[in-house]
Amino acid sequence: MSESELLQDKNEILRPLREIRDSLNLNRGQHVGNSDLLDLIRRVRCFGINLAKLDIRQESSKHSQ
């Protein structure tokens, strides 16, 4: 993937998410548009394009000690 293909700004994510939410709200999809999707929009607004789940695990031998 080249650098020009990477997202540069959080608005590149927010615009389509807002359009999807508007469409859901206009077409009886308020439950999705106002729950999980709205939560995602809020996370993008707060954290921008650095939005990723972080899974931290400890190596199993530490538990046996």
N, C-alpha and C positions, 0 to 999 in steps of 0.2 A: 504494500500500500504506500503510495507516495504522500508526501507532506501536503500536497494540494488537495488530496482526498479526505484529509482529516478535518474534523469539526474545529472551527476556529473560535466560535462564539456560542454562548448558551442560547441565543435567539434562534440559531439554526435548529435547535431541538424544540424550543418553546413554541415557535410558530405552528409547526404541524400538530403538536399536542393540543394546542388551543383550538385549532380548526377541528380536530377530531372531537374534542369535548363539546364544542358548539354544535356539531352535527349530531352527536348523541343526545344532547339536551333538546334539540329540535325534533328528534325522531323517537321519542319515548325511551331513551337510554340514559335517563337522569341518574339511575342507580349507579351505573358504571362511571358516568361522567363526573359525578359528584362524590365518588368514593376513591377507588384505587387510582384512577387517572388524575384526579385533583391532587392526591397525595404525591404522585410522581411529578406533577407540574410544580408543586411547592418545593420538592427536593431539588429539582433542576434550578429553580430560582435561587435557592440557598447555596447550592454546591457547584452550580454551573456544569461545565463539561467534564469535570472530574468525578462524575457520578459512577460509582462502582461498588458492588458488594465486596466486603473484605472478610475473608474466612481465615481466621488465625487458629492454628491447631498446634498442639505440643506433641513432639515425638513420643511414641508410646512407651519407650523404656523409662522415661521420666516418671510415669505413673507407677511402674513396678518397683521403683526405689522407695 
